[in-house]
Amino acid sequence: MVDGWLTAVVLIFGIAVALIGVFAYLRMFNRNETHHSSVDVPPPAIPPKAAPVKDEVPPAKPPQENEGTG
């Protein structure tokens, strides 16, 4: 069986690693938040939608039955 002191050392090591990980994550998260909030960047300008382009050429008329057969 494992001694009690070894279990305590492993448990303390695991808690220390978890605390260091949480601290590093929070530090990174806070750095990103302050970085974005300190830079004053205006929102991107969205251009207005253009009006649909009208065809300048009138549509071709379908040929009539008596045209082109002569």
N, CA, C and O atoms as a MOPAC input file, in Angstrom:
PM7 MOZYME 1SCF
protein

 N      0.84000 1    -1.18000 1     0.00000 1
 C      0.00000 1     0.00000 1     0.00000 1
 C      0.88600 1     1.24500 1     0.00000 1
 O      2.02800 1     1.19100 1     0.45600 1
 N      0.37500 1     2.34900 1    -0.50100 1
 C      1.13500 1     3.59000 1    -0.60100 1
 C      1.09600 1     4.30000 1     0.74100 1
 O      0.07200 1     4.33800 1     1.42400 1
 N      2.24700 1     4.86100 1     1.09800 1
 C      2.32000 1     5.59000 1     2.36100 1
 C      1.45200 1     6.84300 1     2.31000 1
 O      1.16400 1     7.36500 1     1.23200 1
 N      1.04300 1     7.31400 1     3.46400 1
 C      0.19400 1     8.49800 1     3.55000 1
 C      0.90500 1     9.75900 1     3.10100 1
 O      0.27800 1    10.65400 1     2.53500 1
 N      2.21700 1     9.84600 1     3.34700 1
 C      2.94100 1    11.06200 1     2.97000 1
 C      3.03500 1    11.17900 1     1.45100 1
 O      3.00000 1    12.28500 1     0.91300 1
 N      3.15500 1    10.02600 1     0.74500 1
 C      3.23600 1    10.06100 1    -0.71300 1
 C      1.89500 1    10.51100 1    -1.30900 1
 O      1.86900 1    11.27200 1    -2.27600 1
 N      0.81500 1    10.05300 1    -0.74700 1
 C     -0.50800 1    10.48300 1    -1.20300 1
 C     -0.68700 1    11.98100 1    -0.98200 1
 O     -1.22700 1    12.67500 1    -1.84300 1
 N     -0.24300 1    12.47600 1     0.15600 1
 C     -0.36000 1    13.90500 1     0.44900 1
 C      0.48400 1    14.72800 1    -0.51300 1
 O      0.04400 1    15.78500 1    -0.96600 1
 N      1.70100 1    14.26000 1    -0.83800 1
 C      2.58200 1    14.99500 1    -1.76500 1
 C      1.95200 1    15.05700 1    -3.15500 1
 O      1.94600 1    16.11100 1    -3.79000 1
 N      1.42700 1    13.93700 1    -3.62200 1
 C      0.80800 1    13.90800 1    -4.95300 1
 C     -0.43800 1    14.79100 1    -4.97700 1
 O     -0.67600 1    15.49800 1    -5.95700 1
 N     -1.21900 1    14.75900 1    -3.92800 1
 C     -2.41900 1    15.58900 1    -3.85100 1
 C     -2.05800 1    17.07200 1    -3.83100 1
 O     -2.68600 1    17.86800 1    -4.52900 1
 N     -1.06700 1    17.44900 1    -3.05100 1
 C     -0.62900 1    18.85400 1    -2.99400 1
 C     -0.05900 1    19.28700 1    -4.34500 1
 O     -0.29400 1    20.40900 1    -4.79200 1
 N      0.69200 1    18.38800 1    -4.99500 1
 C      1.23200 1    18.71000 1    -6.31500 1
 C      0.10100 1    18.94800 1    -7.31500 1
 O      0.16400 1    19.89400 1    -8.10100 1
 N     -0.91900 1    18.11300 1    -7.29700 1
 C     -2.04700 1    18.27300 1    -8.21200 1
 C     -2.79200 1    19.57100 1    -7.96700 1
 O     -3.18100 1    20.24700 1    -8.92000 1
 N     -2.99700 1    19.92900 1    -6.72100 1
 C     -3.67200 1    21.18500 1    -6.38700 1
 C     -2.82700 1    22.37500 1    -6.83900 1
 O     -3.35800 1    23.36000 1    -7.35200 1
 N     -1.50900 1    22.28000 1    -6.64700 1
 C     -0.62700 1    23.37400 1    -7.06200 1
 C     -0.66100 1    23.54900 1    -8.57700 1
 O     -0.72400 1    24.67500 1    -9.07100 1
 N     -0.62100 1    22.44800 1    -9.31400 1
 C     -0.67100 1    22.53500 1   -10.78200 1
 C     -2.00400 1    23.13500 1   -11.22900 1
 O     -2.03100 1    23.95500 1   -12.14700 1
 N     -3.10000 1    22.74200 1   -10.59800 1
 C     -4.41200 1    23.28600 1   -10.95800 1
 C     -4.46900 1    24.78600 1   -10.68600 1
 O     -4.97000 1    25.55200 1   -11.51000 1
 N     -3.95600 1    25.20500 1    -9.53300 1
 C     -3.97200 1    26.63800 1    -9.21900 1
 C     -3.10600 1    27.44000 1   -10.18400 1
 O     -3.48600 1    28.53400 1   -10.60100 1
 N     -1.94300 1    26.89600 1   -10.53800 1
 C     -1.07400 1    27.58900 1   -11.50000 1
 C     -1.77100 1    27.67900 1   -12.85800 1
 O     -1.68100 1    28.70700 1   -13.53000 1
 N     -2.45700 1    26.62600 1   -13.26300 1
 C     -3.17300 1    26.64400 1   -14.54500 1
 C     -4.29300 1    27.66600 1   -14.55000 1
 O     -4.46100 1    28.39300 1   -15.52900 1
 N     -5.05600 1    27.73200 1   -13.48300 1
 C     -6.14400 1    28.71000 1   -13.39800 1
 C     -5.58700 1    30.12200 1   -13.38800 1
 O     -6.12400 1    31.01100 1   -14.04700 1
 N     -4.51100 1    30.32800 1   -12.64300 1
 C     -3.89300 1    31.65300 1   -12.58700 1
 C     -3.38900 1    32.07800 1   -13.97900 1
 O     -3.59400 1    33.21700 1   -14.39700 1
 N     -2.73500 1    31.15600 1   -14.68100 1
 C     -2.22200 1    31.47700 1   -16.02200 1
 C     -3.37100 1    31.77100 1   -16.98500 1
 O     -3.28100 1    32.69100 1   -17.79800 1
 N     -4.44600 1    30.99400 1   -16.89800 1
 C     -5.58900 1    31.22300 1   -17.77600 1
 C     -6.22800 1    32.57700 1   -17.51000 1
 O     -6.52300 1    33.32300 1   -18.44500 1
 N     -6.44200 1    32.89500 1   -16.24300 1
 C     -7.05400 1    34.18100 1   -15.91600 1
 C     -6.16000 1    35.33700 1   -16.32400 1
 O     -6.64700 1    36.38000 1   -16.76000 1
 N     -4.87900 1    35.16100 1   -16.18800 1
 C     -3.94700 1    36.21400 1   -16.59600 1
 C     -4.01300 1    36.43600 1   -18.10900 1
 O     -4.01700 1    37.57500 1   -18.57800 1
 N     -4.06300 1    35.35300 1   -18.85400 1
 C     -4.16300 1    35.46000 1   -20.30700 1
 C     -5.50300 1    36.08200 1   -20.69500 1
 O     -5.55800 1    36.94700 1   -21.56900 1
 N     -6.58300 1    35.64300 1   -20.04800 1
 C     -7.91700 1    36.16200 1   -20.36100 1
 C     -7.99500 1    37.65400 1   -20.06000 1
 O     -8.54100 1    38.40900 1   -20.86400 1
 N     -7.46400 1    38.09700 1   -18.92400 1
 C     -7.49600 1    39.51500 1   -18.56500 1
 C     -6.61900 1    40.33700 1   -19.50000 1
 O     -6.95600 1    41.47800 1   -19.81500 1
 N     -5.52000 1    39.78800 1   -19.93800 1
 C     -4.64100 1    40.51300 1   -20.85900 1
 C     -5.35300 1    40.74000 1   -22.18000 1
 O     -5.25200 1    41.82600 1   -22.75100 1
 N     -6.06800 1    39.74500 1   -22.67800 1
 C     -6.79200 1    39.89700 1   -23.93700 1
 C     -7.93600 1    40.88800 1   -23.78600 1
 O     -8.18700 1    41.67400 1   -24.69900 1
 N     -8.62700 1    40.87100 1   -22.67200 1
 C     -9.73800 1    41.80100 1   -22.45400 1
 C     -9.23500 1    43.23700 1   -22.37600 1
 O     -9.82800 1    44.12500 1   -22.99000 1
 N     -8.17400 1    43.48300 1   -21.64900 1
 C     -7.67200 1    44.85100 1   -21.52300 1
 C     -7.05600 1    45.31900 1   -22.82700 1
 O     -7.10300 1    46.50700 1   -23.14700 1
 N     -6.47800 1    44.39800 1   -23.58100 1
 C     -5.88400 1    44.78900 1   -24.86000 1
 C     -6.96100 1    45.26000 1   -25.83100 1
 O     -6.78000 1    46.26300 1   -26.52200 1
 N     -8.06400 1    44.55100 1   -25.88400 1
 C     -9.12400 1    44.93100 1   -26.81400 1
 C     -9.85100 1    46.19100 1   -26.34900 1
 O    -10.27900 1    46.99800 1   -27.17500 1
 N     -9.99300 1    46.36500 1   -25.05400 1
 C    -10.73600 1    47.52000 1   -24.58500 1
 C     -9.89800 1    48.79100 1   -24.59100 1
 O    -10.44900 1    49.89200 1   -24.60500 1
 N     -8.55900 1    48.65400 1   -24.58000 1
 C     -7.72300 1    49.85100 1   -24.53900 1
 C     -7.54900 1    50.46200 1   -25.92800 1
 O     -7.25000 1    51.65100 1   -26.04200 1
 N     -7.72800 1    49.68100 1   -26.96800 1
 C     -7.57600 1    50.18700 1   -28.32500 1
 C     -8.94700 1    50.65200 1   -28.79800 1
 O     -9.91300 1    49.88900 1   -28.78300 1
 N     -9.02000 1    51.90900 1   -29.21500 1
 C    -10.28600 1    52.46800 1   -29.66700 1
 C    -10.39400 1    52.30000 1   -31.17700 1
 O     -9.89600 1    53.13200 1   -31.93500 1
 N    -11.03300 1    51.24400 1   -31.60400 1
 C    -11.18500 1    50.95400 1   -33.01500 1
 C    -12.65100 1    51.12100 1   -33.36300 1
 O    -13.50800 1    50.48200 1   -32.75200 1
 N    -12.95500 1    51.96900 1   -34.33600 1
 C    -14.35700 1    52.13900 1   -34.71400 1
 C    -14.87100 1    50.87300 1   -35.39200 1
 O    -14.08500 1    50.12100 1   -35.96900 1
 N    -16.16200 1    50.63300 1   -35.33100 1
 C    -16.70600 1    49.45200 1   -36.00000 1
 C    -16.56500 1    49.59900 1   -37.51400 1
 O    -16.53400 1    50.71700 1   -38.02700 1
 N    -16.48200 1    48.50400 1   -38.21700 1
 C    -16.31400 1    48.60100 1   -39.67200 1
 C    -17.53200 1    49.24300 1   -40.31800 1
 O    -18.67200 1    48.97300 1   -39.94000 1
 N    -17.26700 1    50.09800 1   -41.30000 1
 C    -18.35400 1    50.77600 1   -41.99800 1
 C    -18.96000 1    49.82500 1   -43.01700 1
 O    -18.25100 1    49.22800 1   -43.82600 1
 N    -20.26000 1    49.69500 1   -42.97000 1
 C    -20.95800 1    48.83200 1   -43.91100 1
 C    -21.51200 1    49.72700 1   -45.01400 1
 O    -22.33600 1    50.60200 1   -44.74700 1
 N    -21.07000 1    49.51600 1   -46.23900 1
 C    -21.56700 1    50.37500 1   -47.31900 1
 C    -23.04900 1    50.11300 1   -47.56100 1
 O    -23.53000 1    48.99700 1   -47.36500 1
 N    -23.77000 1    51.15100 1   -47.98900 1
 C    -25.20300 1    50.94100 1   -48.26800 1
 C    -25.37400 1    50.01600 1   -49.45600 1
 O    -24.52300 1    49.95200 1   -50.34300 1
 N    -26.48400 1    49.30500 1   -49.45800 1
 C    -26.73400 1    48.39200 1   -50.56500 1
 C    -27.00100 1    49.19200 1   -51.82900 1
 O    -27.74300 1    50.17400 1   -51.81500 1
 N    -26.39300 1    48.76300 1   -52.90600 1
 C    -26.57800 1    49.43400 1   -54.18600 1
 C    -27.93200 1    49.04800 1   -54.76900 1
 O    -28.43500 1    47.94200 1   -54.56600 1
 N    -28.49700 1    49.99700 1   -55.49500 1
 C    -29.76600 1    49.72400 1   -56.16600 1
 C    -29.51800 1    48.68600 1   -57.25700 1
 O    -28.44400 1    48.67100 1   -57.85800 1
 N    -30.47600 1    47.83500 1   -57.51600 1
 C    -30.26300 1    46.82400 1   -58.56000 1
 C    -30.04400 1    47.49700 1   -59.91400 1
 O    -30.70800 1    48.47500 1   -60.25900 1
 N    -29.11900 1    46.95700 1   -60.65000 1
 C    -28.78500 1    47.51700 1   -61.96100 1
 C    -29.85800 1    47.10400 1   -62.94700 1
 O    -30.19100 1    45.92500 1   -63.06900 1
 N    -30.39600 1    48.09600 1   -63.65000 1
 C    -31.42400 1    47.80000 1   -64.64700 1
 C    -30.74200 1    47.51000 1   -65.97400 1
 O    -29.75200 1    48.14600 1   -66.33600 1
 N    -31.28700 1    46.54800 1   -66.68300 1
 C    -30.74600 1    46.22400 1   -68.00200 1
 C    -31.07500 1    47.36200 1   -68.96300 1
 O    -32.22500 1    47.78900 1   -69.07000 1
 N    -30.05200 1    47.84400 1   -69.65600 1
 C    -30.27900 1    48.91600 1   -70.62500 1
 C    -30.73600 1    48.35600 1   -71.96000 1
 O    -31.35900 1    49.06700 1   -72.74900 1
 N    -30.43700 1    47.10600 1   -72.22000 1
 C    -30.84300 1    46.48700 1   -73.47600 1
 C    -32.20000 1    45.83200 1   -73.23700 1
 O    -32.34000 1    45.02300 1   -72.32000 1
 N    -33.19600 1    46.17100 1   -74.04500 1
 C    -34.50400 1    45.54200 1   -73.84700 1
 C    -34.40900 1    44.05300 1   -74.16500 1
 O    -33.60300 1    43.64800 1   -75.00300 1
 N    -35.19700 1    43.26600 1   -73.52500 1
 C    -35.13600 1    41.82000 1   -73.78800 1
 C    -35.51600 1    41.51900 1   -75.23100 1
 O    -36.35800 1    42.20300 1   -75.81400 1
 N    -34.90200 1    40.50600 1   -75.79800 1
 C    -35.13800 1    40.14900 1   -77.19400 1
 C    -36.54700 1    39.56300 1   -77.31600 1
 O    -37.00700 1    38.80400 1   -76.46400 1
 N    -37.20800 1    39.94600 1   -78.40400 1
 C    -38.55200 1    39.43700 1   -78.64000 1
 C    -38.43500 1    38.04200 1   -79.24400 1
 O    -37.55300 1    37.79300 1   -80.06600 1
 N    -39.28500 1    37.16800 1   -78.85700 1
 C    -39.24200 1    35.83900 1   -79.49000 1
 C    -39.67100 1    35.96800 1   -80.95900 1
 O    -40.53900 1    36.77900 1   -81.28300 1
 N    -39.07200 1    35.18100 1   -81.83100 1
 C    -39.43500 1    35.30200 1   -83.26300 1
 C    -40.89500 1    34.87500 1   -83.48300 1
 O    -41.40500 1    33.93600 1   -82.87200 1
 N    -41.52000 1    35.61100 1   -84.37800 1
 C    -42.89800 1    35.25100 1   -84.68900 1
 C    -42.89700 1    34.12600 1   -85.72300 1
 O    -41.88600 1    33.87800 1   -86.37900 1
 N    -43.99900 1    33.47100 1   -85.85800 1
 C    -44.03700 1    32.29900 1   -86.71500 1
 C    -43.80100 1    32.60800 1   -88.18700 1
 O    -43.20700 1    31.79700 1   -88.89700 1
 N    -44.25700 1    33.77000 1   -88.65900 1
 C    -44.12500 1    34.06600 1   -90.08900 1
 C    -42.83800 1    34.81200 1   -90.40400 1
 O    -42.62100 1    35.15000 1   -91.56800 1
 N    -41.97500 1    35.08700 1   -89.43700 1
 C    -40.72100 1    35.76500 1   -89.74600 1
 C    -39.61400 1    34.73400 1   -89.91200 1
 O    -39.58400 1    33.72800 1   -89.20300 1
 N    -38.70700 1    34.98600 1   -90.84800 1
 C    -37.52100 1    34.18300 1   -91.01400 1
 C    -37.75900 1    32.87900 1   -91.73000 1
 O    -36.84600 1    32.05600 1   -91.79700 1
 N    -38.92600 1    32.65000 1   -92.26400 1
 C    -39.15100 1    31.39700 1   -92.98100 1
 C    -39.30700 1    31.65800 1   -94.47200 1
 O    -39.89900 1    30.82900 1   -95.16400 1
 N    -38.81900 1    32.73800 1   -94.98300 1
 C    -39.13200 1    33.08500 1   -96.32300 1
 C    -38.06700 1    33.20800 1   -97.23800 1
 O    -38.29200 1    33.50700 1   -98.41100 1

